[in-house]
């Protein structure tokens, strides 16, 4: 069977071609090259990591079907993924085909979330790091809002574990570029030190992996995997709040890596002193190194971001249009890029030239929402009416359950719809401090994740608010 890999794959393609569109077949199956057939394992070469992940996500069931028909139920499929400079991966990835769990190894995507131990063999690949190759320092626009964070990240990428920036904590609001800058750090470090083992993981993924390790009695293996890291990047560390066991294992991993001179990088939505629900011994360690914040980009930086995006896409817009977009969206980088994409898509689909008139027409609703002033007073009244409590109760010290929930909801909406600081929002609610507002935000976010009736109720309320202010 060793010389039949081309015949086997040709048979697979015949079945596949009958079940997918012509365009999908040309895009996702024609570029595949069969490499070898050993026993019942067929190895195929695909052009990129993205290509592999797309096939695994969208065509796994179909692949199981065709492998069953050609190799039988014991058949397996391996991907050899082409990486930098056309060099194929040395160790193929065996995917898990539905219906034959024992015969195949876990897929890379599954392993990265449920069983990190299987990634040890990938320690020298960017796949183990889970880094987006598009996130680099070259594509990260620098301004006063992020200069310190970018400079610190660049310094760490050159001398990981050897600077005073260990740990490096980068914090800021949603869409301000936290993930971009830390992944750029990881990508730069991999360029500078090819053999360094980089792990990028969100705190939610870390927690899920830890829980699975508890269930499978493999805590030692779990710890050993993370202790191999030369650079450990933990995104959104605030979500470890209240998870005592997860914090405990992270504390020991942190200590070991730090003492071994390894680099630790974290992101958060607030500085360490404002993090709630984390052990004091962890918080004290977070303050050992450098804490750098990301702020909303100023007008000049927003213009540079739009221009950079246009250059990357090979497009050009008039200066007045670029300035209009930058002026209209002053919230965060993510929304700014989203607005630009929406504008270009509208022009493309309708075969119109992009000019200021079109931008004003397309972005009218977005700009109106951005420019409309929503006051805390208005939000308090809306929540009070919706929750059947009084304004006086919202601002009082009452601990009645319904009053507390209404108060926390109003704080959450105030943070979402206004530019007030946490301290300023607290002042509107009877002079409460910023920690009370942070607790309210966390409580509402938890309820949105776990309580569908509450989520629907809040969505109805937000719909009414948007209708009134637009």
N, C-alpha and C positions, 0 to 999 in steps of 0.2 A: 504493500500500500504506500510505501515511502515516495514513489514516483507519481502517484495519482492525484497530487494536490490540485493541479490545474483542472483535471477532469471533475473532481469532487466539487470544486468551487463553481465550475461552469454549470453543473447540475443545480447547485444552490441558486445561481443567478436566474436560471430558467423559472424556478418557482417564485422567486422574489419579483421578477419582472411582471408576473401575472397579478400581483397583489398590491403594487404601488403604482403611483402615477409615473408617466414617462420622465417628467422633470425630476421627481424624487429619485428615480432610478439612476439618472445621469449624474445627479449631484452627489448621492450618498453611497452608491454601490459600484458604479463604473470605475471610480478611482482606486478601488481596493485591489491589491495584488496578492494572490495566494503565494505563500512561501514554502510551506512544507506540510507533510502529513505524517505524523509519527504515531503508530498504534491507532487510537481513535481520536487524536487531537489534531485539529486543523489550525495552522497558524496563518493569519492574514495580515498584511501590512497596510496601515492606514496613514494618511498624510499628516495628521496632527493630533494633539491631545484633545482639542475641541471636537474634531471629527469623531474620535473614539467616544467621547462623552455623549455626543448627539445620538450616535447609533445605539448606545447602551440605554439612553433615556427613551428613545422613540421607537426602536425596532427590535427590542430584546425578545419579545414574544415571537415575532416573525423569524428571527434567527434560530430560536429554539426549534421552530417548526421545520425549517429547511435542514438543520443539522440532524434532526430526528429522521427525516426522509432519506438523507444521504449516508449518514454514519450510524444510524440506529440510536436507541435511547442512551447508550453509553458514550455517545459522542461529546466532545468538548471543543471549545473555540478559544483560541488565543489571539490577542492583538499584538503586533509588533508596531510600535508607534514611532514615526519619524520625528526626531527632535532637531536640535540646532545643526545647521550646515548639512542637513540630509543624512546624518548618521542615525541609524535605527537604534532603538532602545536595546540594550544588551539582554535584559530579562523581560520576555513578553508578559503581558498581563492576561491572565486567564479569567474570563468573565463567567458569572454565575447565570446559567440559563434556567428560566423558570421550569419547574417540574422535575429537576434533577439536582436537588440541593447537595446531596452527598458526593456526586460525581465531579462537581466543579468547585473551584476555590471562590471565595467571596470576591465580588467585584471591587475595583479600587474605590469607586465612589462610595459604596456601602461600607467598605472597611474603614474609610477615613472618618465616618461618623459613628460607626457601631463597634469597631474593633481596631483601635489604632495600632495594636501590636503587629498586625500584618504589614504595616508600613515600614517596619525596620529594614527590610530589604531594599526599600526605595530611598534610603537616607541621603543618597547623593543626587537625587533628582528634584527638579522643581515641582514635580507632582506631589511629593511628600510635603512640600512647603505649602501647597494650595495657594500659590501666589498668582495673581492675575498679571500676565506679562505686559499688559497695557498700562499698568500702574508703575510709572517710573518718575524719577526726579525731573527728567526732561519735559514730561507732560504735566508736571505739577507747577502751576503758575504761582510765582512768589509775589507777595505783597506785604504791607505792614501787618496784615491780619494773621499771617502764618510764617513770617520770616524766622522767628526763633525755633519753631517746631521743625521746619525744613532744615535749617542749619544744624540743629542737634542731631536729626536723623542722618544727615550726610556724614557727620563726624563719627557716629556710631557705626555706619556702614564701612568706614575705613579702618576703624580700630574697635571691633566689637569686644565688649567686656574690659577694655583697657582705658576707657575714659571715665570721668566722674559722672557721666550720664547713665548710671546703671543702678536701679532701673530707670528707663525713660518712660515717663507718663505723659501722654498727649490727650488733652480733653477739649471738648467743644460741643456745640449743638448738632442737631441732625443736618446732614448734607453739607458740612463745612470742610470735608476732606480728610477726616481722621484715618479712615481705612486706606485711602490713596497713599498718604504719606508713610504709613507704617509698612504697607506692601512695597512701596518704592524702596524703602530701606532694605527689606528682605531681598528684593530683586538685585539691588546694588551690591549687597553683601555676597550674593551668589556669584555675581560677576567678578568681584574682587577675590573671593575665596571659594573656588569651585567645590572644594571638598567639605566645606562647612555644612552642617546639618541644620536647616532652617525649618521651624514648625510655625505655621500660622493657623490659629484656631480661634473661633469665637467662644466666649464664656459659655454660651448655651451648648455648643458642640462638646466642649470640655466636660461639662456637667453630664451630658447624655452618655459620653464615653465612660465616665466614672461610674455612673449607675449600672451600665452594662457590665463593667468590670466587677462590681459588687455582686451582681446576679450570677456571674460565671466564676466567681472565686478566683479572679485573675488580677487582683490589685497589684501584686508584685510586678507582673508583666506590664500593667498600665503605667506604673511609676517608672519602671526601667525604660520604657519607650521615651517618656518625656525627659528623663535624666540624660538622654543621649544628645539633647539639643545643644547646639552652639549658639543659636538665637531662638528664643521662644517669644512669639508675639501673641498676646491675648487681647482680642478685640472685645470692647464693651464689658469691661471688668465689673461694672456696676450690677450686672445681672447675676453675680455670685451672692448678692445680698440675701441673707436669710438661709442660705444653703450651707449649714455648719460643717457637714462631713466633707463637702466639696472644697470648702475653704481650708479645712484641715490638711487635705492631701495637697492642695495647691501651696499651702504654707511650707510644707516639707520640700516640695519640688523647687519652690522659689529659693529656699535657703541653700539647698544643695547646689543649684546652678550658680547662685551668686558667689558662694564660697569657692566654687571651682573656676571662677573668672569667666563664666558664660554670660551672655547678654540677655536681658529681659526687657521687653517693650510692652506697654499696655496702653489701651485707649479707654476713655471714660467720657460720660456726658457732663461731668463736673469734676472739680479738683478733689484730691484725696480728703481734704478737711471737711468736705460736704458729703462724702459718701456715707450712706447710712446702711446698717444691717451687715457690716463687715467687721470682723474681729479686729480689735485694737492692735494686736501684734502684726496683723497684715498691713493695716493703715500706716503704722510706724515705718514699716519697710518700704512702702510705696513712696515715702518721703525721703528715702536715702539718696536718691539720685536727682534728676532734673524733672520738673513739671512744667510743661509748655502748653499754652492754650491756643486755640484756633478761634478767631472771631469772624463775624460777618464781613465779607470782602467789601472794600470801599469801591467807589464808582470807577476809579482808574483800574483797579484789579479786575472788576467785573468786565470792563471793556477788553482787557488783555485775555481773559478767559474765553470770551466769545470769539475773539480773533484767533486764538490758538485752536479752538474747536473747528473753525472754518478752514484754517490752513490744513489741519489734520485730515479733513474731509475733501480737500481740494476745491473749496468753494470761496466765493468772494461776495461780500455785501458792501454797500456804500457805507461810508463812515457815519452818516446821520442815522442810518438804520441800526448799525451796531450800537450807537449811543442810545438810541431809543429803547432797544432791548435791555441794555445794561441799566438804564434808568428805571425801566418799568418793573424789573425783578430785583429787589434788593434784600431778599430773604437769605438764600443760601445757594451754593454752587450747583447742587443737584437740580433745584428748580430752574436755575438759569439755563443749564444745559437742556433740560426737558422742554423748556419754552422754545429754545432754538430748534430743536428737533421737530417739534410740532409745527413750527412755521415752515420749515423746509419741506416737511412731508405734505403739508397742505398745498404748497406751491407746486410740488412735483405731481401730486395726484390730480390737481386741477389744471395742470399745464399753464400756470401763470408765472409771470416774472415776479420775483420778490422785490417789492418796493415798500416805502413807508406806509402807503395807503393800505396795502394788503396786510402788513404787520399790525396796523391799528385795528383792522377788521377782525383778523384772526385772534389777536390777543386782547380784544376788548374786555371779555369776561375775566380773563386772568388779571389784567391790569386793574380792572375795577375792584376785584377782590383784594388785590395787593394795596391799592391806594385808599380803600375805604377805612375810616377810623372806627374801630370797635372799642368801646370803652369797657372798663371793668364794671362800672355801674350798670351798664346795659346787660352784661352777661350775668351779673348777680340777679337782676330782676327776672331775666329769662329763666334762670335755673330755679329761683324761688317759686315762680309760677308753675313751672313744670313739675317740681317736686312737692308742691303744696306745703311749703314752709314760708315764713316771713323773712323779710330782709333783716330784721332785727335778730332773728335766730341765726341767720348765716354769719353775722358778725359777733354773735355772743359766744360765751364759753360753754354753751350747752353741749352735753355729750350724748344726747339722744341719738340713737342709731340713724334715724332718717335725716336728722339735722346734720350730723357729721358727714354722711354720704353726700348730701346736697352741697355742703361747704367744700368738700374735696373736689366734687365735680366742677363747681364754679372756679376753683383755683386752677384745675386742669385746663378748663376752657380759656381762662385768663392768660395762662402761659402760651396756649396755642394760638390765640387770636390777637394778642397784643404784644407790644415790645417792652412791656414792663419787666423789670428785674424781679428775681424771686423775693427780695426784701420788700420791694414796692408792692408786689401782689399781697404779701403777708400783711402789710399796713392796711390794705383795704378790708381785711377780715379780722378786725379787732386788734391790730398791732401784733400779729403772730410773726415769728421769725422765719428765716428762709428754710430752716430744717423742717418746719411744719408743712411748707409748700412742697418740698421735695418728697416728704412722706405721702402727701396727697397725690402727687403725680404717680408715684410708684403704686399706690393703692388702686388708682383708677386704671392704670395700665394692666395690672394684674387682673382686675375685674373684666376688662375688655378681652383678655385672653381666656378667661375661665368661666365667664358668666354670659351666655348668649342673650338672655332676656335683657340684662343691663346694657349689653352692647347695642342691641336694637333700639332700646329706649334713648340711649345717648346719640345714636345716629339720627333718630327722629328730631331730637332737640337741635343738633347741629344743622340739620336741613332747614329748620325754621330760622335759625340764626343767619345762615347764609342767604336765605330768601329775603330777610328783612334788611340786610346790609348791602345787597347787590342790586 
